[in-house]
Amino acid sequence: MPRLCLLALLCTLLLTPAVQAAQYSSEKGPLQVDQMAGGLEHPWALAFLPDGQGMLITERPGRLRLLADGQLSGPLGGLPKVFARGQGGLLDVALSPQFAADRLVYLSYAEAGDDGQAGTAVGRGRLSADLRRLEDFRVIFRQQPKLSTGIHFGSRLVFDRDGHLFIALGENNQRPTAQDLDKLQGKLVRLYPDGRVPEDNPFVGRQGARPEIWSYGHRNQQGAALNPWTGRLWTHEHGPRGGDEINIPEPGRNYGWPLATHGINYSFLPIPEARGKTVEGTEPPHYVWEKSPAISGMAFYDAGRFPAWQHSLFIGALVDRCLIRLELDGDRIVHEERLLEDLDTRIRDVRQGPDGYLYLLTDETDGKLLRLGLAPRE
């Protein structure tokens, strides 16, 4: 066989999905789902490396893996020790905006304290030239105090257009702390990439308030993404029994939890601190689900590959076991569609790939990476 033909065959084999594509229906036409990888233990997040080098995938027990040329690597070295209990472990991953020059990879994870409780931490390390380890990993942020026994860590990492790092946090299931400005539970935090606090953060210089805080009154934020058309950050968070919500956080604003909520306790009793669905001095949600889908992951779609998806926002659902597509008119959400309900799997993360497809992670012991697109019409 000629050498060029052999190389083409090898590339085709390496890039072939692990299983045959399956098709599902949607309002915009049939969907095509390809499994790109399996054998992931509760994968939580992914980030695409530039220049076709593949993608980094976190697994909650504390592993970071590289998927490249259809092959899943072993765990990369140089990672911090994580608090892998309950919802805790290795969580989000994001690349530095200057990754081509500095090769810095940011990770969020649950970190244990001296008393056995935990909080969310964020650190960064340099991806080695051979793609096998993070070098010189250093913590740049710690959620203080550490109050979690294993739940409500958040967390998502997003860089804005000015290079600020936003960290979306949970309230460790300690409800009142989301309103306490001297604590970092239930907050959206804004930092410089090295962990320094920007002087124009809303609570800088205010006595009794943490200067890292951008907004507060959040419950358990597991989705955040930058709107590509406006440059504004959108976040979403789990409600209790009902009241999952999307917000467009403004500096210094209070987003209500637990004073204002559309949900009730898992015991079916009211939230003890709640005063109603709306409370003076707090911001109403931009969008709310009265029945909680248990949302996780968020991706705006602005690629050219599938024009029918333009100006859509995609969000994973854990309890409702589907992918939610929201149609946008500016910032207004004008329509909701549920996708992949027949797939019947918990979707933890969703990202738009550089090829214009959507990539989904399923939250399972044998978790999978799926590629989603609109199937060609016959």
C-alpha positions in Angstrom: 0.0 0.0 0.0 1.5 3.5 -0.9 2.7 5.4 2.1 0.2 8.3 1.7 -2.7 5.9 1.5 -1.5 4.1 4.7 -1.3 7.4 6.6 -4.8 8.4 5.5 -6.1 5.0 6.6 -4.4 5.3 10.0 -5.8 8.9 10.5 -9.3 7.7 9.7 -9.1 4.8 12.2 -7.8 7.1 15.0 -10.5 9.7 14.5 -13.4 7.2 14.1 -15.8 7.4 17.0 -15.8 4.5 19.5 -19.2 3.3 18.5 -21.5 3.8 15.5 -23.4 7.1 15.4 -26.9 7.1 16.7 -29.7 9.4 15.6 -32.3 11.3 17.6 -34.9 13.8 16.6 -35.2 17.6 17.3 -37.1 20.6 16.2 -34.2 21.6 13.9 -33.9 18.2 12.3 -32.4 14.8 13.1 -29.5 14.7 15.5 -26.3 12.6 15.2 -24.5 11.5 18.3 -21.1 9.9 18.2 -19.3 8.4 21.2 -15.7 9.8 21.1 -14.5 8.2 24.3 -15.7 6.0 27.2 -14.3 4.6 30.4 -14.3 8.0 32.2 -15.1 7.9 35.9 -17.6 10.7 36.6 -16.1 13.2 34.1 -16.8 16.8 35.0 -15.4 19.2 32.5 -13.4 19.6 29.3 -11.2 22.2 27.5 -9.9 22.2 24.0 -6.2 22.6 23.3 -5.3 24.8 20.3 -4.0 23.6 17.0 -5.8 20.3 17.1 -3.8 18.9 20.0 -6.9 17.4 21.6 -8.8 18.1 24.7 -8.3 17.9 28.5 -10.9 16.1 30.5 -11.3 16.1 34.3 -12.6 13.1 36.3 -14.1 13.8 39.7 -11.9 11.3 41.6 -8.9 13.5 40.8 -7.6 12.7 37.3 -6.9 14.9 34.3 -6.8 13.0 31.0 -5.8 14.0 27.5 -7.9 12.8 24.5 -5.9 13.2 21.3 -6.1 11.4 17.9 -8.8 9.2 19.3 -6.7 8.0 22.2 -7.3 8.6 25.9 -4.2 9.1 27.9 -3.5 7.9 31.4 -3.7 10.4 34.2 -1.5 13.5 33.8 1.0 14.1 36.6 1.5 17.2 38.8 -2.1 17.6 40.0 -3.1 18.7 43.5 -4.6 16.3 46.1 -8.4 16.6 45.9 -11.2 16.0 48.4 -13.0 13.3 46.5 -16.1 12.8 48.6 -19.7 13.2 47.7 -19.9 16.0 45.0 -16.3 16.9 45.7 -13.2 16.1 43.7 -11.6 17.5 40.6 -14.1 19.8 38.9 -13.6 22.5 36.1 -10.7 23.0 33.7 -9.9 26.2 31.7 -7.0 27.3 29.6 -5.2 30.7 30.1 -6.3 33.3 27.5 -2.5 33.4 26.6 -2.1 29.6 26.5 -0.1 29.7 23.3 2.6 31.7 25.2 2.3 30.6 28.8 0.7 27.1 28.5 -1.2 27.6 31.8 -4.0 25.3 32.7 -6.5 26.3 35.5 -8.3 23.7 37.6 -11.0 24.0 40.3 -11.3 21.3 42.8 -12.5 20.4 46.3 -9.8 20.9 48.9 -9.8 19.5 52.4 -9.1 21.6 55.5 -7.5 20.7 58.8 -10.9 19.8 60.4 -12.0 17.4 57.7 -14.3 19.9 56.0 -13.6 21.2 52.6 -14.0 24.1 50.2 -13.4 25.0 46.6 -9.8 25.8 45.5 -8.4 27.0 42.1 -4.9 26.6 41.0 -2.8 26.7 37.8 0.1 24.7 36.3 2.0 24.7 33.1 1.2 21.9 30.6 4.5 20.2 29.8 5.7 20.1 26.2 5.0 16.3 26.0 1.5 16.8 27.3 2.0 14.4 30.2 1.9 16.6 33.3 1.2 20.0 34.9 4.4 21.7 36.1 4.8 24.1 39.0 1.1 23.8 40.0 0.2 26.7 42.4 -3.0 27.5 44.2 -4.3 31.0 43.5 -7.6 30.9 45.3 -9.2 29.2 48.3 -12.8 29.4 49.4 -12.8 30.5 53.0 -13.9 29.3 55.4 -14.0 25.6 54.6 -17.6 24.5 55.4 -18.5 21.6 53.1 -18.9 18.0 54.2 -19.1 16.9 50.6 -21.7 19.0 48.7 -22.3 22.3 46.9 -18.7 23.2 45.7 -19.9 24.8 42.4 -17.8 25.4 40.3 -17.0 26.9 36.9 -14.1 28.9 35.6 -14.5 31.6 32.9 -12.2 34.3 31.6 -13.8 37.5 30.3 -12.6 39.6 27.4 -10.4 41.7 29.6 -8.6 38.6 31.0 -10.3 38.5 34.4 -11.0 35.1 35.9 -14.5 34.4 37.2 -15.0 31.6 39.7 -18.6 30.5 40.3 -19.0 28.9 43.7 -21.5 26.9 45.8 -22.6 27.7 49.4 -21.4 24.3 50.8 -25.1 23.7 51.7 -24.7 26.3 54.5 -27.6 28.5 53.2 -27.2 31.7 55.3 -23.5 32.0 54.2 -24.6 33.0 50.7 -25.7 36.3 52.2 -22.6 36.8 54.4 -20.1 39.1 52.7 -17.3 38.1 55.0 -17.5 34.5 53.6 -16.9 33.1 50.1 -19.8 30.6 50.1 -22.5 31.2 47.4 -20.4 33.9 45.7 -19.2 34.7 42.2 -15.6 35.8 42.5 -13.5 37.9 40.1 -9.7 37.8 40.1 -6.7 38.5 37.9 -5.3 35.3 36.4 -2.6 35.2 39.1 -5.1 35.4 41.9 -4.8 39.1 42.7 -7.9 41.1 43.4 -8.9 43.8 40.9 -9.2 47.2 42.5 -12.6 47.8 40.7 -14.3 44.8 42.3 -17.5 46.1 44.0 -16.5 45.3 47.6 -12.9 46.4 47.6 -12.3 48.6 50.7 -15.6 47.8 52.3 -15.2 46.7 55.9 -16.4 43.2 56.7 -16.6 42.1 53.0 -14.3 39.9 51.0 -12.8 41.9 48.1 -12.9 38.9 45.8 -16.7 39.0 45.6 -18.4 40.1 42.4 -22.0 39.0 43.3 -23.6 37.0 46.0 -26.7 35.2 47.1 -26.0 32.1 44.9 -26.8 28.5 45.8 -24.7 26.0 43.8 -23.4 27.3 40.5 -22.4 24.6 38.1 -22.7 26.5 34.8 -21.0 29.7 33.5 -20.2 30.9 30.1 -19.4 34.2 28.3 -22.0 35.4 25.9 -20.1 35.7 22.6 -22.4 38.5 21.3 -22.3 40.7 24.3 -19.2 39.7 26.2 -21.3 39.4 29.4 -21.0 36.5 31.8 -24.0 34.2 32.3 -24.2 31.7 35.2 -26.7 29.1 36.3 -27.3 27.4 39.6 -29.2 24.5 41.2 -32.2 25.4 43.2 -33.4 23.1 46.0 -36.6 21.2 45.1 -37.5 23.6 42.2 -36.0 26.9 41.3 -33.0 26.2 39.1 -32.1 29.5 37.6 -30.0 31.4 35.1 -28.5 34.8 36.0 -26.5 37.5 34.3 -24.6 38.7 37.4 -23.9 42.4 37.9 -21.3 43.7 40.2 -22.3 44.0 43.9 -25.8 42.6 43.3 -27.6 40.1 45.6 -29.2 37.1 43.8 -31.4 36.2 46.7 -30.5 32.7 48.0 -31.8 31.7 50.5 -34.1 34.7 51.1 -35.7 34.6 47.6 -36.3 31.2 45.9 -38.8 29.5 43.6 -38.0 26.2 45.4 -38.7 24.3 48.6 -36.7 21.9 50.7 -36.2 18.3 49.6 -38.4 17.4 52.6 -41.2 19.3 50.9 -41.1 21.9 53.7 -40.4 25.6 53.0 -36.8 26.9 53.0 -36.6 28.3 56.6 -35.0 31.6 55.6 -37.1 32.2 52.5 -39.4 35.2 52.3 -40.9 34.5 48.9 -40.1 34.1 45.2 -39.1 37.8 45.0 -37.6 39.9 47.8 -36.9 43.6 47.8 -33.2 44.3 47.5 -32.5 41.0 45.6 -32.3 40.4 41.8 -34.9 38.0 40.2 -33.5 35.2 38.1 -33.1 35.9 34.4 -34.8 32.6 33.7 -36.1 30.0 36.2 -37.4 26.4 36.2 -40.1 25.8 38.7 -39.3 22.1 38.5 -35.6 21.5 38.7 -33.9 19.8 35.8 -30.6 19.8 37.9 -28.6 21.9 35.4 -24.9 21.6 34.8 -22.6 22.9 32.1 -23.4 25.8 29.7 -22.4 26.6 26.1 -23.5 29.4 23.8 -23.6 28.3 20.1 -22.1 30.8 17.6 -20.4 28.4 15.1 -21.2 28.3 11.4 -21.4 24.6 11.1 -25.1 24.3 12.1 -26.8 27.6 11.3 -30.1 26.4 12.8 -28.5 26.4 16.2 -27.2 30.0 16.0 -28.2 32.1 19.0 -28.9 29.0 21.1 -27.8 28.3 24.7 -27.2 24.6 25.6 -27.3 23.3 29.2 -26.9 19.8 30.5 -29.5 18.3 32.9 -28.6 15.7 35.5 -32.0 14.7 37.0 -34.0 15.2 33.8 -31.3 13.3 31.9 -31.3 15.4 28.7 -29.7 18.4 27.0 -31.7 21.7 27.1 -31.6 24.1 24.2 -32.7 27.6 24.8 -33.4 30.0 21.9 -32.2 33.6 22.4 -33.5 36.9 21.1 -30.8 39.2 22.4 -30.7 38.4 26.1 -34.3 37.2 26.1 -34.9 33.4 26.3 -37.9 32.9 23.9 -38.1 29.1 23.6 -37.0 25.9 25.3 -36.4 22.5 23.7 -35.4 19.2 25.3 -32.9 17.1 23.4 -31.6 13.5 23.8 -34.2 12.5 26.3 -34.1 9.0 24.7 -30.4 8.8 25.5 -31.4 8.7 29.2 -28.1 9.8 30.7 -26.9 12.5 33.1 -25.2 15.3 31.2 -22.6 17.1 33.3 -20.9 19.4 30.8 -21.5 20.8 27.3 -19.0 22.7 25.2 -18.8 24.1 21.7 -15.9 22.5 19.9 -13.6 24.3 17.4 -15.1 22.2 14.7 -18.6 23.5 15.4 -20.0 20.4 17.0 -21.2 20.2 20.6 -19.3 18.0 23.0 -21.0 16.4 26.0 -19.7 14.6 29.1 -22.0 12.1 30.8 -21.9 11.8 34.6 -21.5 8.1 35.1 -19.1 5.6 36.6 -18.4 4.6 33.0 -18.7 8.2 31.7 -18.6 9.1 28.0 -17.6 11.9 25.8 -20.2 12.4 23.1 -20.1 14.6 20.0 -23.5 16.1 18.9 -24.5 17.6 15.6 -27.4 18.0 13.3 -27.5 15.0 10.9 -27.3 15.8 7.1 -30.7 15.8 5.5 -31.2 13.2 2.9 
